[in-house]
Amino acid sequence: MAGGAVGRPRKNSPRRRGSTAREEILDASAELFTKQGFATTSTHQIADAVGIRQASLYYHFPSKTEIFLTLLSSTMEPSTQLADLFGESSDSPELRLWALTASEARLLLSTRWNVGRLYQLPTAASEEFATYHEQRANLRQIFKDIATEIVGADDPRADLPFHIALSVVEMRPNDGVAPFPLKEDSLPTLAIMLADAALAVLGAALPEDRVARTIELINSLEK
């Protein structure tokens, strides 16, 4: 057999954003899942959208379910990592809650496709995505625990900041353009507004250094 470069066969030239085949597959999947749903999207459609053969897709992901879970987890893991970083800091609960809310909103505004919509699909509630359910429940509890430090254990408002952070899903388009690509020196205006709202609903004061400190924390994780 003649020698040559080994790689995934392409049906045509690359047509997706991404520096790797895996990133291209996730980009195509995010568009298809958010626009037409999980059940009605096939691996053949995903492969075609990327410009690869269907068999090549399975080299990177064993199933459509794994692609979906990867997209879901990508919206939760950075905020969980940020929360872990809080354990090493002396920041006030107000600053921590503000940073967590702003960080989650920032992340959901940074993607080309509105992947937060995937939370709303009936498929996301199925048992096969138990890993995601655990991640989401853990992040929700982190939000609530910090809010409880501010308002007390019996205050029902402690549940609100998590939902305020995720409300950004309803406030951004799904047109293939990231509303606010990730930046090292600034936060989206909408993320700041939602983080302010998360503290306002608790009757908490806004830390003066909230934006600068949050950027510092995020950058320490992304380096």
C-alpha beads as a LAMMPS data file, in Angstrom:
LAMMPS data file: protein, C-alpha beads

223 atoms
222 bonds

1 atom types
1 bond types

-500.0 500.0 xlo xhi
-500.0 500.0 ylo yhi
-500.0 500.0 zlo zhi

Masses

1 110.0

Atoms # bond

1 1 1 0.000 0.000 0.000
2 1 1 1.329 3.403 -0.894
3 1 1 2.570 5.514 1.992
4 1 1 1.057 8.816 2.979
5 1 1 -0.276 10.899 5.818
6 1 1 -2.727 9.092 8.035
7 1 1 -5.766 11.053 9.107
8 1 1 -9.511 11.190 9.075
9 1 1 -10.882 11.107 5.524
10 1 1 -12.764 14.236 4.529
11 1 1 -15.579 14.273 2.036
12 1 1 -14.622 17.848 1.224
13 1 1 -12.661 20.770 2.640
14 1 1 -13.106 21.852 6.286
15 1 1 -16.181 23.961 6.808
16 1 1 -16.271 24.358 10.579
17 1 1 -14.584 26.490 13.198
18 1 1 -12.088 24.656 15.336
19 1 1 -8.410 23.796 15.428
20 1 1 -9.103 20.051 15.720
21 1 1 -11.618 17.602 14.303
22 1 1 -13.091 17.211 17.772
23 1 1 -13.762 20.961 18.032
24 1 1 -15.329 20.987 14.564
25 1 1 -17.636 18.119 15.524
26 1 1 -18.696 19.908 18.697
27 1 1 -19.370 23.110 16.752
28 1 1 -21.545 21.335 14.203
29 1 1 -23.343 19.366 16.900
30 1 1 -24.020 22.488 18.956
31 1 1 -25.691 24.114 15.965
32 1 1 -27.786 21.088 15.080
33 1 1 -28.797 20.232 18.647
34 1 1 -29.792 23.817 19.502
35 1 1 -31.697 24.338 16.261
36 1 1 -33.453 21.024 15.691
37 1 1 -33.072 19.070 18.912
38 1 1 -31.184 15.961 19.956
39 1 1 -33.565 13.226 18.850
40 1 1 -33.939 14.542 15.306
41 1 1 -30.205 15.061 14.782
42 1 1 -28.311 12.076 13.396
43 1 1 -24.610 11.345 13.430
44 1 1 -24.804 11.341 9.651
45 1 1 -26.011 14.952 9.726
46 1 1 -23.239 15.923 12.122
47 1 1 -20.566 14.270 9.973
48 1 1 -21.954 15.897 6.852
49 1 1 -21.960 19.325 8.532
50 1 1 -18.281 18.865 9.400
51 1 1 -17.326 17.410 6.041
52 1 1 -16.147 14.014 7.246
53 1 1 -17.369 10.485 6.792
54 1 1 -19.770 9.193 9.434
55 1 1 -17.334 6.431 10.404
56 1 1 -14.650 9.038 11.083
57 1 1 -16.875 10.784 13.615
58 1 1 -16.820 7.697 15.847
59 1 1 -13.049 7.933 16.080
60 1 1 -13.531 11.088 18.161
61 1 1 -16.832 10.337 19.933
62 1 1 -18.261 6.855 20.541
63 1 1 -21.843 8.074 20.253
64 1 1 -24.159 11.024 19.734
65 1 1 -24.934 10.847 23.441
66 1 1 -21.266 11.412 24.297
67 1 1 -21.187 14.512 22.089
68 1 1 -24.273 15.880 23.824
69 1 1 -22.831 15.179 27.279
70 1 1 -19.552 16.866 26.349
71 1 1 -21.413 20.013 25.302
72 1 1 -23.491 20.011 28.488
73 1 1 -20.480 19.506 30.734
74 1 1 -18.523 22.271 29.020
75 1 1 -20.971 24.827 30.425
76 1 1 -20.635 23.605 34.008
77 1 1 -17.014 22.608 34.574
78 1 1 -15.361 26.074 34.421
79 1 1 -17.701 27.480 37.082
80 1 1 -17.111 24.461 39.307
81 1 1 -13.362 24.972 38.943
82 1 1 -13.797 28.623 39.899
83 1 1 -15.753 27.599 42.983
84 1 1 -12.919 25.244 43.947
85 1 1 -10.545 28.183 43.737
86 1 1 -12.626 30.061 46.324
87 1 1 -11.442 27.612 48.944
88 1 1 -7.964 29.074 48.598
89 1 1 -9.101 32.689 48.901
90 1 1 -10.388 34.990 51.619
91 1 1 -12.974 36.672 49.380
92 1 1 -16.317 37.593 50.918
93 1 1 -19.428 35.557 50.056
94 1 1 -20.751 38.596 48.170
95 1 1 -17.666 38.664 45.959
96 1 1 -17.693 34.899 45.472
97 1 1 -21.344 34.826 44.467
98 1 1 -20.876 37.785 42.160
99 1 1 -17.850 36.184 40.499
100 1 1 -19.599 32.842 40.080
101 1 1 -22.661 34.436 38.487
102 1 1 -20.617 36.641 36.179
103 1 1 -18.353 33.755 35.197
104 1 1 -21.228 31.432 34.299
105 1 1 -22.993 34.137 32.268
106 1 1 -19.702 35.044 30.563
107 1 1 -19.173 31.444 29.524
108 1 1 -22.680 31.075 28.103
109 1 1 -22.173 34.285 26.105
110 1 1 -18.852 33.157 24.652
111 1 1 -20.029 30.290 22.459
112 1 1 -21.061 30.557 18.816
113 1 1 -24.220 28.591 19.486
114 1 1 -26.495 29.029 22.480
115 1 1 -25.531 25.752 24.144
116 1 1 -27.477 26.731 27.252
117 1 1 -30.552 25.787 25.262
118 1 1 -29.500 22.170 25.592
119 1 1 -30.543 22.303 29.268
120 1 1 -34.119 22.800 28.111
121 1 1 -34.301 19.794 25.789
122 1 1 -36.320 16.837 27.143
123 1 1 -33.385 14.568 26.342
124 1 1 -31.230 16.340 28.920
125 1 1 -33.492 14.999 31.679
126 1 1 -32.960 11.342 30.742
127 1 1 -31.005 8.937 32.937
128 1 1 -28.258 8.471 30.358
129 1 1 -27.050 11.978 31.234
130 1 1 -26.694 11.250 34.944
131 1 1 -23.175 12.707 34.931
132 1 1 -24.539 16.043 33.748
133 1 1 -27.369 15.930 36.319
134 1 1 -24.778 15.484 39.058
135 1 1 -22.663 18.357 37.728
136 1 1 -25.661 20.668 37.483
137 1 1 -26.928 19.750 40.960
138 1 1 -23.447 20.329 42.374
139 1 1 -23.126 23.750 40.755
140 1 1 -26.603 24.741 41.869
141 1 1 -25.745 23.761 45.436
142 1 1 -22.546 25.822 45.290
143 1 1 -24.581 28.876 44.297
144 1 1 -27.075 28.200 47.087
145 1 1 -24.429 27.595 49.747
146 1 1 -22.737 30.914 49.028
147 1 1 -26.072 32.744 48.939
148 1 1 -26.975 31.142 52.259
149 1 1 -23.876 32.681 53.815
150 1 1 -25.407 36.042 52.930
151 1 1 -29.120 35.596 53.736
152 1 1 -29.261 32.613 56.075
153 1 1 -30.304 28.997 55.710
154 1 1 -34.072 29.516 55.783
155 1 1 -34.283 32.273 53.187
156 1 1 -35.859 31.059 49.900
157 1 1 -33.992 33.767 47.993
158 1 1 -30.869 31.618 48.233
159 1 1 -32.123 29.630 45.233
160 1 1 -32.413 32.671 42.964
161 1 1 -28.813 33.539 41.951
162 1 1 -28.326 30.242 40.098
163 1 1 -31.428 30.898 37.994
164 1 1 -30.399 34.492 37.413
165 1 1 -27.069 33.320 36.013
166 1 1 -28.747 30.881 33.637
167 1 1 -31.303 33.442 32.481
168 1 1 -28.630 34.618 30.040
169 1 1 -29.711 31.680 27.865
170 1 1 -32.959 33.521 27.119
171 1 1 -31.149 36.801 26.483
172 1 1 -28.735 35.851 23.705
173 1 1 -29.177 34.840 20.052
174 1 1 -28.378 31.499 18.446
175 1 1 -26.998 32.701 15.126
176 1 1 -23.485 31.303 15.034
177 1 1 -21.880 34.474 16.378
178 1 1 -20.563 34.609 19.944
179 1 1 -22.124 37.682 21.626
180 1 1 -18.977 38.187 23.680
181 1 1 -15.882 36.095 22.883
182 1 1 -13.725 35.349 25.908
183 1 1 -11.379 38.188 26.850
184 1 1 -8.709 38.429 29.523
185 1 1 -9.330 42.039 30.492
186 1 1 -13.094 42.532 30.545
187 1 1 -16.475 40.975 31.277
188 1 1 -19.630 41.182 29.164
189 1 1 -21.964 44.009 30.185
190 1 1 -24.792 41.483 30.438
191 1 1 -22.756 39.243 32.746
192 1 1 -22.057 42.213 35.012
193 1 1 -25.731 43.149 35.038
194 1 1 -26.828 39.624 35.986
195 1 1 -24.175 39.325 38.692
196 1 1 -25.315 42.655 40.143
197 1 1 -28.903 41.361 40.049
198 1 1 -27.900 38.176 41.883
199 1 1 -26.703 40.247 44.837
200 1 1 -29.530 42.771 44.599
201 1 1 -32.156 40.044 44.967
202 1 1 -30.457 39.058 48.222
203 1 1 -30.266 42.647 49.441
204 1 1 -26.478 42.411 49.478
205 1 1 -24.030 45.228 48.834
206 1 1 -21.911 45.158 45.674
207 1 1 -18.161 44.726 46.309
208 1 1 -16.280 47.666 44.844
209 1 1 -13.566 45.497 43.312
210 1 1 -15.950 42.862 41.942
211 1 1 -15.080 43.204 38.243
212 1 1 -11.298 43.389 38.659
213 1 1 -11.201 40.569 41.205
214 1 1 -13.398 38.316 39.067
215 1 1 -11.187 38.863 36.026
216 1 1 -8.169 38.022 38.163
217 1 1 -9.755 34.775 39.364
218 1 1 -10.868 33.719 35.889
219 1 1 -7.462 34.436 34.374
220 1 1 -5.736 32.384 37.068
221 1 1 -7.793 29.384 35.949
222 1 1 -7.409 29.867 32.214
223 1 1 -3.632 30.234 32.174

Bonds

1 1 1 2
2 1 2 3
3 1 3 4
4 1 4 5
5 1 5 6
6 1 6 7
7 1 7 8
8 1 8 9
9 1 9 10
10 1 10 11
11 1 11 12
12 1 12 13
13 1 13 14
14 1 14 15
15 1 15 16
16 1 16 17
17 1 17 18
18 1 18 19
19 1 19 20
20 1 20 21
21 1 21 22
22 1 22 23
23 1 23 24
24 1 24 25
25 1 25 26
26 1 26 27
27 1 27 28
28 1 28 29
29 1 29 30
30 1 30 31
31 1 31 32
32 1 32 33
33 1 33 34
34 1 34 35
35 1 35 36
36 1 36 37
37 1 37 38
38 1 38 39
39 1 39 40
40 1 40 41
41 1 41 42
42 1 42 43
43 1 43 44
44 1 44 45
45 1 45 46
46 1 46 47
47 1 47 48
48 1 48 49
49 1 49 50
50 1 50 51
51 1 51 52
52 1 52 53
53 1 53 54
54 1 54 55
55 1 55 56
56 1 56 57
57 1 57 58
58 1 58 59
59 1 59 60
60 1 60 61
61 1 61 62
62 1 62 63
63 1 63 64
64 1 64 65
65 1 65 66
66 1 66 67
67 1 67 68
68 1 68 69
69 1 69 70
70 1 70 71
71 1 71 72
72 1 72 73
73 1 73 74
74 1 74 75
75 1 75 76
76 1 76 77
77 1 77 78
78 1 78 79
79 1 79 80
80 1 80 81
81 1 81 82
82 1 82 83
83 1 83 84
84 1 84 85
85 1 85 86
86 1 86 87
87 1 87 88
88 1 88 89
89 1 89 90
90 1 90 91
91 1 91 92
92 1 92 93
93 1 93 94
94 1 94 95
95 1 95 96
96 1 96 97
97 1 97 98
98 1 98 99
99 1 99 100
100 1 100 101
101 1 101 102
102 1 102 103
103 1 103 104
104 1 104 105
105 1 105 106
106 1 106 107
107 1 107 108
108 1 108 109
109 1 109 110
110 1 110 111
111 1 111 112
112 1 112 113
113 1 113 114
114 1 114 115
115 1 115 116
116 1 116 117
117 1 117 118
118 1 118 119
119 1 119 120
120 1 120 121
121 1 121 122
122 1 122 123
123 1 123 124
124 1 124 125
125 1 125 126
126 1 126 127
127 1 127 128
128 1 128 129
129 1 129 130
130 1 130 131
131 1 131 132
132 1 132 133
133 1 133 134
134 1 134 135
135 1 135 136
136 1 136 137
137 1 137 138
138 1 138 139
139 1 139 140
140 1 140 141
141 1 141 142
142 1 142 143
143 1 143 144
144 1 144 145
145 1 145 146
146 1 146 147
147 1 147 148
148 1 148 149
149 1 149 150
150 1 150 151
151 1 151 152
152 1 152 153
153 1 153 154
154 1 154 155
155 1 155 156
156 1 156 157
157 1 157 158
158 1 158 159
159 1 159 160
160 1 160 161
161 1 161 162
162 1 162 163
163 1 163 164
164 1 164 165
165 1 165 166
166 1 166 167
167 1 167 168
168 1 168 169
169 1 169 170
170 1 170 171
171 1 171 172
172 1 172 173
173 1 173 174
174 1 174 175
175 1 175 176
176 1 176 177
177 1 177 178
178 1 178 179
179 1 179 180
180 1 180 181
181 1 181 182
182 1 182 183
183 1 183 184
184 1 184 185
185 1 185 186
186 1 186 187
187 1 187 188
188 1 188 189
189 1 189 190
190 1 190 191
191 1 191 192
192 1 192 193
193 1 193 194
194 1 194 195
195 1 195 196
196 1 196 197
197 1 197 198
198 1 198 199
199 1 199 200
200 1 200 201
201 1 201 202
202 1 202 203
203 1 203 204
204 1 204 205
205 1 205 206
206 1 206 207
207 1 207 208
208 1 208 209
209 1 209 210
210 1 210 211
211 1 211 212
212 1 212 213
213 1 213 214
214 1 214 215
215 1 215 216
216 1 216 217
217 1 217 218
218 1 218 219
219 1 219 220
220 1 220 221
221 1 221 222
222 1 222 223
